[in-house]
Amino acid sequence: MKTENSYLGVMLDCSRNAVMKVSAVKKFIDDLALMGYNCLQLYTEDTYEIEGEPLFGHLRGRYSQDELKEIDAYAESKGIEVIPCIQTLAHLNAIFEYPLYMYNYRDVADIMLSGESRTYELVEKMFATMRKCFKSKRINIGMDEAHMLGLGKYLDKNGYHERFGILLQHLYKVCEIAKKYDFYPMMWSDMFFRIAFHGEYRNLSAEVPQWVMDKVPENVSLVYWDYRSESPEVCGGMLDKHIRFNREVWFGGGAWKWQGFHSGNEFSFKKIETAIRECNKRDIGNVLITLWGDDGNECQAAAIYPSLVYAAECYKGNFDIDNAKRRFNELFGESFDDFMLCDMKTPDNIPRDMLIANGVKEMLYSDPFLGRFDASVMGDGSEGKWLSSLAEEFKKAAERSKNYKLMFFSYAALSKAVSVKYDLGYRTRVAYKNNDGKELCAVYDDYGKAIEYVGEFIEAFRKFWTSVNKPHGFDVQDIRLGGLLQRLQYCKDKLGDYIEGEIKEIEEFDEPIVDYYYPDDKSKKAVCYNRYKPCATANVLAFATFNED
């Protein structure tokens, strides 16, 4: 039931490279208070300091305990409760980059080894740190997406055990530690459903066994997270399944900023509206809007502010998007429409049939000669014209903006760079196949432009990033974008050698283009993977595991 003690919160991902500076977190807290939020969860997998664990969050921009205490005190002064949000089972991939350090804690993949005393010694250190730093009695213990639970070292040591039993045993132990430190835990609920539904989370025709629901500790709140459902039947039906646990239920929605550089405000609006309406019907008063940062956290929080304002207004019962637009302009003295540009939405003549797809990240990093995503290029220059126009709109927005000039200039530079890079490989291949020397020379010149414009984007993006985040994590952007520059130079030089007759062929163009998504249906055009590695190369870039022997 929604009461004066209910929470309307935002979860800020500080674990996928962008660790927001304390000064920026304070500004974010100010903005949340303006919008009407009363809760902030800082999602920190390993990006916080634990005494006696020097490698935990090492080189990752982790928050010191003093920084967390400063954030907590400032938030309290603004009427915001900071609820620590950590991981106590899975999603701890970064610390497993230290194989010797984490050997005794690891089951498989990024999952901790359940049932081992050393595991719970580390978990207790996590709780001890959180208790030192935060006044809240609430804590989010994570425990989501542990898909391979019990199937690695646990299996070797203990033999096969039913995963519900492993999960519940681990949960009991974590809750025991939480109680010791005066915390009331909440957790993402998906593992209860995934185990029961054989990997599925949202299955309206299936039920979690009653004995499992009965064994969930009474003081654990369940967070039903759903970032995609527009169906009241799905969202409402899943909320009903959670209510049957007879535990406190939270809803976790999403303000989509984790699909690349661009935001997903328009995509988020309907999902947020549906979810909050269904929560209201069931008197579920605790709502959390997540701001994940998958694959590098390239999209910064401010770009998704229209969704946060809309969610706060929906929570108050105001579902009219025009109302949110007016509120946004009043609260920030900025243009709602200018911020919506950050969605980088494709015009109607550039069809995309995948999730909030615009192809910007894919085609920024797509190799010009290998052309893994070139099957989705229109081939008539439409994308370049759209992005060139968008770059001009971003420049105008930057000139109008009071406080977000760096953000808009960064988007302007990105749009300009991708306007040339988007179909560069496609054009090169067509000109090469047609033996069109004039077009090859024009394309050659555009490689030079792409190199220049990507360089300008790197500088603009760096200025924006460092105005908000700690420097740690931008090394990943430097590696990716610097690699892109080097690859563009390689392709330019090789194309030049071909034009000058120094080489007779470009072998990369001998392989046909195959649609990454629809190899058997040429009528469909889609591009939206939004993961750097497959965008950049089909070849082995890095191994995700290590030899435990």
Summary of the structure (lengths in Angstrom):
residues: 549
radius of gyration: 24.5
end to end distance: 52.4
largest distance: 75.8
contacts: 1821
relative contact order: 0.09
helix: 51%
strand: 9%
